[in-house]
Every structure is written in C-alpha cells, then in structure tokens.
Amino acid sequence: MQTRGQWYGARVSLDDSLAARVERLELPFNEYGVDPYGISKKHLKLALEAFGLLYRHYFRVRCVGAQHIPPRGRAMLVGNHSGGVAVDGAMVLTSTLLEMNPPRLSQGMVERFIHKFPVASLWASRTGQFTGLPEHARRLLEDDRLLMIFPEGARGTAKLFRDRYSLVDFGTGFMRMALQTRSPIVPFAFLGGGSAIPTIFNAYALGRLLGVPYVPLTPYLLPVPLPVRLEIHYGEPLHFQGTGDEEDHVIEGYVQQVKQAITRLIETGRQERQHRREQGLLP
C-alpha cells in the first residue's frame, strides 16, 4: 500500500510527465495555448492529471501495440465500446498521450446529449472531443488529426456484463469517411470495461429523465468504476481503397473486415489475460 508521501511523489511525477507531453503535442497552438478548434493546453493538462492517475494507478492500464498508430498524419482509431460510461474513451485518449512518442491527441466523436450539460460540453470541446457529426470528423481528418471512433455507439456501452466481450452491429459511416479522406484504420480492443462497470440492467426511463440515453445499474447500484485492470490492444493499420460512394454491400464488407480484426484482438487479449491470471500475474 502506498503511503501518503509515496502517492504525492507519484502524483508530482505524473503531473510533470503529462504537462511535458501536452507541451510536445504537434498542434498549432497560438500564444494563448489554444488551437484553431478551441482545444486548450490548460484544459488538457487539468483533465489529463485526473485521467493519468486513473490510467496508471487506479486501472493500471496495460497498452499493447501503440507503435501501430501513425506518429503523424490522419488516422482513425476504431474499437469496441464497453463499460456503461465513457471510461474506454478516456483511457484510449490517455494512452495516445502517454504511450506514443511523440505523443498524439486522439479526438473522439461524443454523443449529442453531452451538450445538455454545459460544463461537460465545455470540457469535451476544450480537450478535443466534438459532437459526432460527419462534417466534424471529415474536417479533423483532412487536418491530419487522430480520430477515435466507436462504431457501436451508445448501444456498445449499454452491453450487460454477460455480453461484455461481444460486439453489436457497427454503423457504416466511419468506413465511408475513411475512404473519402484516405485515412488508415487502426483497430483496437478495449478489455476490462465491462468488469469495471458490471452492468446488470439499463434504466432507460431514468435516463430520459436525466437527459441521457440510459443509466447503467450495477450490483452495487451506482455506475462507479471498480479498480479493475484495463487493457488496450492496438492492431496493425488497415488500408481500404475506394471513394466512399461504393454500394452498401461493398462498404458492409469492409466494415466486417474491421469488425473481425477487433474481434481477433479481443480474443487474443482475453487469452493473454487468462494466461497471466494462471501465472498469478493478475488477480
């Protein structure tokens, strides 16, 4: 168990590391520390202080294959959604800042309901997370940004504990966007989210009252994440040829290839976790 002094020392080290990495981001910040999209160095540093502590000390995230993410230029990170709330998005964002050299900011497409909450909306935009509209995604990719996509949408985070490693239907919009912008797709698997927030029931009626799609309920009622070991497995980039105007069956075939790549990463990650558990390296 860490003493208070040890925890403080870890926090100071982490703060220094994150601050330095935000400074190394290859984004066109102006003299006020704001880029053309409104992303703020100040907000990034404050948000990632919290995310970094969760990443390294609470969830103790294991990241595999970050070298597959292009160090520069446009690319799409496409993976499975899990965990009831957006723990996966926060940890993927943190991984590209902490695990890549040079660090990169992954920018996600958030659900529209977040704009009902002014504080959350402000912080999302100041850290580069924008409403999931096609024009936003296209502009980011054309500016050679790193775009994070969860094709399952809210249905992915709504998966119950028993279905935590399954994949629901993928939308096809991300594939047309990849073809139109000639962007490589880096598949990834996020493991452990369904155990961190073990959802046994989704309260849709309560969600409507609160202005969100649903409220995940756990055996301990509240959707508060447990300190479960999380893992992110990145695969090799996938390249597809086309214009984005192909027939639906062609696009759906490409989407299935991405889905299969993510499924393989999930299964490989599960097997590795089981092996480490048998070796006593995981609880």
One Martini backbone bead per residue (centre of mass of N, CA, C, O) as a GRO file, in nm:
protein
  283
    1MET     BB    1   0.097   0.036   0.021
    2GLN     BB    2   0.061   0.365  -0.012
    3THR     BB    3   0.175   0.639   0.092
    4ARG     BB    4   0.131   0.967   0.098
    5GLY     BB    5   0.415   1.033  -0.011
    6GLN     BB    6   0.415   0.838  -0.252
    7TRP     BB    7   0.166   0.952  -0.392
    8TYR     BB    8   0.274   1.238  -0.428
    9GLY     BB    9   0.520   1.162  -0.596
   10ALA     BB   10   0.358   1.034  -0.827
   11ARG     BB   11   0.196   1.285  -0.897
   12VAL     BB   12   0.425   1.475  -0.969
   13SER     BB   13   0.541   1.300  -1.194
   14LEU     BB   14   0.285   1.290  -1.364
   15ASP     BB   15   0.243   1.589  -1.409
   16ASP     BB   16   0.510   1.637  -1.554
   17SER     BB   17   0.462   1.439  -1.786
   18LEU     BB   18   0.198   1.560  -1.897
   19ALA     BB   19   0.288   1.848  -1.943
   20ALA     BB   20   0.515   1.773  -2.143
   21ARG     BB   21   0.331   1.627  -2.350
   22VAL     BB   22   0.149   1.862  -2.421
   23GLU     BB   23   0.387   2.042  -2.525
   24ARG     BB   24   0.457   1.812  -2.761
   25LEU     BB   25   0.232   1.874  -2.925
   26GLU     BB   26   0.145   1.882  -3.282
   27LEU     BB   27  -0.004   2.176  -3.244
   28PRO     BB   28  -0.155   2.496  -3.338
   29PHE     BB   29  -0.074   2.687  -3.108
   30ASN     BB   30  -0.107   2.969  -2.958
   31GLU     BB   31  -0.017   3.213  -2.726
   32TYR     BB   32  -0.280   3.088  -2.548
   33GLY     BB   33  -0.311   2.769  -2.593
   34VAL     BB   34  -0.482   2.762  -2.874
   35ASP     BB   35  -0.654   2.613  -3.117
   36PRO     BB   36  -0.866   2.621  -3.393
   37TYR     BB   37  -1.074   2.423  -3.212
   38GLY     BB   38  -1.030   2.507  -2.890
   39ILE     BB   39  -0.793   2.377  -2.780
   40SER     BB   40  -0.655   2.339  -2.445
   41LYS     BB   41  -0.384   2.317  -2.253
   42LYS     BB   42  -0.508   2.361  -1.978
   43HIS     BB   43  -0.735   2.146  -1.999
   44LEU     BB   44  -0.558   1.907  -2.065
   45LYS     BB   45  -0.389   1.902  -1.806
   46LEU     BB   46  -0.623   1.874  -1.604
   47ALA     BB   47  -0.757   1.620  -1.722
   48LEU     BB   48  -0.486   1.438  -1.728
   49GLU     BB   49  -0.439   1.423  -1.433
   50ALA     BB   50  -0.681   1.238  -1.384
   51PHE     BB   51  -0.641   1.023  -1.607
   52GLY     BB   52  -0.352   0.939  -1.525
   53LEU     BB   53  -0.423   0.821  -1.249
   54LEU     BB   54  -0.616   0.610  -1.355
   55TYR     BB   55  -0.426   0.469  -1.555
   56ARG     BB   56  -0.179   0.400  -1.345
   57HIS     BB   57  -0.338   0.351  -1.041
   58TYR     BB   58  -0.633   0.228  -1.085
   59PHE     BB   59  -0.627   0.054  -1.369
   60ARG     BB   60  -0.356  -0.027  -1.482
   61VAL     BB   61  -0.281   0.008  -1.778
   62ARG     BB   62  -0.251  -0.198  -2.067
   63CYS     BB   63  -0.042  -0.140  -2.353
   64VAL     BB   64  -0.076  -0.261  -2.694
   65GLY     BB   65   0.053  -0.143  -3.003
   66ALA     BB   66   0.119   0.174  -3.035
   67GLN     BB   67   0.312   0.151  -3.293
   68HIS     BB   68   0.061   0.141  -3.503
   69ILE     BB   69   0.042   0.437  -3.468
   70PRO     BB   70   0.067   0.706  -3.629
   71PRO     BB   71   0.276   0.979  -3.559
   72ARG     BB   72   0.145   1.097  -3.826
   73GLY     BB   73  -0.135   1.192  -3.941
   74ARG     BB   74  -0.400   1.041  -4.055
   75ALA     BB   75  -0.642   0.863  -3.839
   76MET     BB   76  -0.827   0.567  -3.721
   77LEU     BB   77  -0.972   0.473  -3.418
   78VAL     BB   78  -1.114   0.139  -3.392
   79GLY     BB   79  -1.361   0.020  -3.149
   80ASN     BB   80  -1.481  -0.104  -2.863
   81HIS     BB   81  -1.753  -0.088  -2.653
   82SER     BB   82  -1.734  -0.031  -2.286
   83GLY     BB   83  -1.871   0.033  -1.942
   84GLY     BB   84  -2.144   0.234  -1.957
   85VAL     BB   85  -1.913   0.440  -1.977
   86ALA     BB   86  -1.637   0.660  -2.089
   87VAL     BB   87  -1.369   0.501  -2.012
   88ASP     BB   88  -1.246   0.420  -2.283
   89GLY     BB   89  -1.200   0.699  -2.408
   90ALA     BB   90  -1.014   0.811  -2.181
   91MET     BB   91  -0.791   0.584  -2.208
   92VAL     BB   92  -0.721   0.621  -2.503
   93LEU     BB   93  -0.639   0.914  -2.488
   94THR     BB   94  -0.411   0.861  -2.279
   95SER     BB   95  -0.240   0.657  -2.443
   96THR     BB   96  -0.147   0.858  -2.676
   97LEU     BB   97   0.012   1.038  -2.467
   98LEU     BB   98   0.190   0.812  -2.302
   99GLU     BB   99   0.280   0.585  -2.543
  100MET     BB  100   0.373   0.803  -2.737
  101ASN     BB  101   0.650   0.889  -2.982
  102PRO     BB  102   0.505   1.120  -3.012
  103PRO     BB  103   0.250   1.262  -2.888
  104ARG     BB  104  -0.113   1.216  -2.910
  105LEU     BB  105  -0.433   1.335  -2.999
  106SER     BB  106  -0.735   1.193  -2.938
  107GLN     BB  107  -1.043   1.234  -3.122
  108GLY     BB  108  -1.377   1.238  -3.038
  109MET     BB  109  -1.722   1.132  -3.080
  110VAL     BB  110  -1.979   1.261  -2.926
  111GLU     BB  111  -2.267   1.278  -2.786
  112ARG     BB  112  -2.524   1.509  -2.801
  113PHE     BB  113  -2.617   1.515  -2.493
  114ILE     BB  114  -2.370   1.675  -2.373
  115HIS     BB  115  -2.500   1.968  -2.440
  116LYS     BB  116  -2.689   1.965  -2.176
  117PHE     BB  117  -2.394   2.000  -2.033
  118PRO     BB  118  -2.198   2.263  -2.005
  119VAL     BB  119  -1.942   2.157  -1.865
  120ALA     BB  120  -1.899   1.903  -2.037
  121SER     BB  121  -1.893   2.049  -2.310
  122LEU     BB  122  -1.648   2.227  -2.257
  123TRP     BB  123  -1.440   2.002  -2.190
  124ALA     BB  124  -1.464   1.846  -2.448
  125SER     BB  125  -1.376   2.073  -2.647
  126ARG     BB  126  -1.100   2.149  -2.494
  127THR     BB  127  -1.006   1.826  -2.556
  128GLY     BB  128  -1.125   1.737  -2.860
  129GLN     BB  129  -1.442   1.669  -2.816
  130PHE     BB  130  -1.692   1.602  -3.055
  131THR     BB  131  -1.954   1.601  -3.227
  132GLY     BB  132  -2.095   1.330  -3.426
  133LEU     BB  133  -2.024   1.473  -3.713
  134PRO     BB  134  -1.922   1.445  -4.032
  135GLU     BB  135  -1.790   1.731  -4.061
  136HIS     BB  136  -1.599   1.699  -3.822
  137ALA     BB  137  -1.445   1.447  -3.906
  138ARG     BB  138  -1.343   1.545  -4.182
  139ARG     BB  139  -1.182   1.788  -4.084
  140LEU     BB  140  -0.986   1.641  -3.901
  141LEU     BB  141  -0.862   1.455  -4.118
  142GLU     BB  142  -0.774   1.683  -4.319
  143ASP     BB  143  -0.582   1.781  -4.058
  144ASP     BB  144  -0.429   1.525  -3.947
  145ARG     BB  145  -0.586   1.364  -3.738
  146LEU     BB  146  -0.688   1.174  -3.448
  147LEU     BB  147  -0.951   0.940  -3.468
  148MET     BB  148  -1.215   0.834  -3.249
  149ILE     BB  149  -1.402   0.520  -3.284
  150PHE     BB  150  -1.746   0.394  -3.205
  151PRO     BB  151  -1.961   0.205  -3.398
  152GLU     BB  152  -2.175   0.121  -3.165
  153GLY     BB  153  -2.217   0.325  -2.969
  154ALA     BB  154  -2.444   0.325  -2.714
  155ARG     BB  155  -2.486   0.014  -2.744
  156GLY     BB  156  -2.206  -0.064  -2.632
  157THR     BB  157  -2.235   0.050  -2.331
  158ALA     BB  158  -2.515  -0.127  -2.289
  159LYS     BB  159  -2.381  -0.370  -2.216
  160LEU     BB  160  -2.381  -0.642  -2.048
  161PHE     BB  161  -2.183  -0.839  -1.867
  162ARG     BB  162  -2.233  -1.103  -2.042
  163ASP     BB  163  -2.158  -0.903  -2.318
  164ARG     BB  164  -1.869  -0.759  -2.298
  165TYR     BB  165  -1.727  -0.924  -2.564
  166SER     BB  166  -1.920  -0.820  -2.755
  167LEU     BB  167  -2.073  -0.725  -3.076
  168VAL     BB  168  -2.237  -0.493  -3.225
  169ASP     BB  169  -2.350  -0.319  -3.458
  170PHE     BB  170  -2.216  -0.145  -3.718
  171GLY     BB  171  -2.155   0.126  -3.856
  172THR     BB  172  -2.069   0.290  -4.187
  173GLY     BB  173  -1.963   0.587  -4.182
  174PHE     BB  174  -1.657   0.547  -4.117
  175MET     BB  175  -1.582   0.413  -4.388
  176ARG     BB  176  -1.656   0.639  -4.581
  177MET     BB  177  -1.464   0.839  -4.446
  178ALA     BB  178  -1.200   0.686  -4.494
  179LEU     BB  179  -1.220   0.690  -4.805
  180GLN     BB  180  -1.256   0.999  -4.856
  181THR     BB  181  -0.969   1.057  -4.672
  182ARG     BB  182  -0.752   0.835  -4.673
  183SER     BB  183  -0.776   0.654  -4.400
  184PRO     BB  184  -0.644   0.480  -4.169
  185ILE     BB  185  -0.712   0.181  -3.973
  186VAL     BB  186  -0.702   0.132  -3.616
  187PRO     BB  187  -0.744  -0.132  -3.438
  188PHE     BB  188  -0.923  -0.199  -3.119
  189ALA     BB  189  -0.904  -0.331  -2.782
  190PHE     BB  190  -1.123  -0.322  -2.497
  191LEU     BB  191  -1.039  -0.433  -2.168
  192GLY     BB  192  -1.261  -0.435  -1.866
  193GLY     BB  193  -1.514  -0.246  -1.872
  194GLY     BB  194  -1.738  -0.463  -1.787
  195SER     BB  195  -1.596  -0.493  -1.495
  196ALA     BB  196  -1.586  -0.203  -1.390
  197ILE     BB  197  -1.900  -0.197  -1.512
  198PRO     BB  198  -2.137  -0.423  -1.402
  199THR     BB  199  -2.399  -0.457  -1.592
  200ILE     BB  200  -2.756  -0.556  -1.525
  201PHE     BB  201  -2.898  -0.269  -1.593
  202ASN     BB  202  -3.102  -0.045  -1.793
  203ALA     BB  203  -3.225   0.285  -1.726
  204TYR     BB  204  -3.420   0.449  -1.948
  205ALA     BB  205  -3.621   0.626  -1.794
  206LEU     BB  206  -3.410   0.769  -1.620
  207GLY     BB  207  -3.246   0.881  -1.855
  208ARG     BB  208  -3.464   1.070  -1.968
  209LEU     BB  209  -3.480   1.249  -1.712
  210LEU     BB  210  -3.152   1.318  -1.739
  211GLY     BB  211  -3.063   1.327  -2.060
  212VAL     BB  212  -3.003   1.021  -2.122
  213PRO     BB  213  -3.013   0.710  -2.256
  214TYR     BB  214  -2.896   0.587  -1.974
  215VAL     BB  215  -2.868   0.388  -1.664
  216PRO     BB  216  -2.635   0.207  -1.517
  217LEU     BB  217  -2.669  -0.096  -1.335
  218THR     BB  218  -2.543  -0.242  -1.045
  219PRO     BB  219  -2.493  -0.438  -0.770
  220TYR     BB  220  -2.418  -0.132  -0.633
  221LEU     BB  221  -2.592   0.057  -0.850
  222LEU     BB  222  -2.365   0.239  -0.914
  223PRO     BB  223  -2.160   0.373  -1.194
  224VAL     BB  224  -1.884   0.286  -1.046
  225PRO     BB  225  -1.570   0.225  -1.092
  226LEU     BB  226  -1.361  -0.030  -1.072
  227PRO     BB  227  -1.026  -0.153  -0.993
  228VAL     BB  228  -0.968  -0.260  -1.292
  229ARG     BB  229  -0.793  -0.410  -1.521
  230LEU     BB  230  -0.679  -0.260  -1.816
  231GLU     BB  231  -0.697  -0.289  -2.185
  232ILE     BB  232  -0.498  -0.208  -2.487
  233HIS     BB  233  -0.530  -0.321  -2.831
  234TYR     BB  234  -0.331  -0.272  -3.106
  235GLY     BB  235  -0.337  -0.279  -3.448
  236GLU     BB  236  -0.287  -0.295  -3.759
  237PRO     BB  237  -0.324  -0.122  -4.024
  238LEU     BB  238  -0.597  -0.038  -4.238
  239HIS     BB  239  -0.648  -0.056  -4.597
  240PHE     BB  240  -0.866   0.125  -4.820
  241GLN     BB  241  -1.029   0.122  -5.135
  242GLY     BB  242  -1.184   0.435  -5.241
  243THR     BB  243  -1.460   0.691  -5.223
  244GLY     BB  244  -1.751   0.622  -5.056
  245ASP     BB  245  -1.964   0.537  -5.313
  246GLU     BB  246  -2.028   0.264  -5.260
  247GLU     BB  247  -2.187   0.004  -5.217
  248ASP     BB  248  -2.318  -0.131  -4.940
  249HIS     BB  249  -2.185  -0.418  -4.963
  250VAL     BB  250  -1.896  -0.311  -4.969
  251ILE     BB  251  -1.889  -0.157  -4.704
  252GLU     BB  252  -1.979  -0.397  -4.525
  253GLY     BB  253  -1.729  -0.566  -4.588
  254TYR     BB  254  -1.524  -0.373  -4.461
  255VAL     BB  255  -1.651  -0.366  -4.179
  256GLN     BB  256  -1.608  -0.669  -4.122
  257GLN     BB  257  -1.300  -0.654  -4.119
  258VAL     BB  258  -1.282  -0.473  -3.871
  259LYS     BB  259  -1.446  -0.649  -3.678
  260GLN     BB  260  -1.256  -0.895  -3.696
  261ALA     BB  261  -1.003  -0.755  -3.589
  262ILE     BB  262  -1.125  -0.689  -3.310
  263THR     BB  263  -1.197  -0.976  -3.228
  264ARG     BB  264  -0.906  -1.083  -3.229
  265LEU     BB  265  -0.802  -0.888  -3.012
  266ILE     BB  266  -0.990  -0.981  -2.789
  267GLU     BB  267  -0.905  -1.283  -2.784
  268THR     BB  268  -0.605  -1.239  -2.736
  269GLY     BB  269  -0.637  -1.076  -2.474
  270ARG     BB  270  -0.788  -1.294  -2.312
  271GLN     BB  271  -0.568  -1.511  -2.326
  272GLU     BB  272  -0.349  -1.341  -2.187
  273ARG     BB  273  -0.504  -1.293  -1.923
  274GLN     BB  274  -0.535  -1.591  -1.847
  275HIS     BB  275  -0.236  -1.656  -1.834
  276ARG     BB  276  -0.162  -1.445  -1.614
  277ARG     BB  277  -0.356  -1.560  -1.404
  278GLU     BB  278  -0.222  -1.845  -1.389
  279GLN     BB  279   0.062  -1.695  -1.305
  280GLY     BB  280  -0.023  -1.458  -1.091
  281LEU     BB  281  -0.043  -1.156  -1.247
  282LEU     BB  282  -0.352  -1.179  -1.180
  283PRO     BB  283  -0.655  -1.158  -0.992
   0.00000   0.00000   0.00000
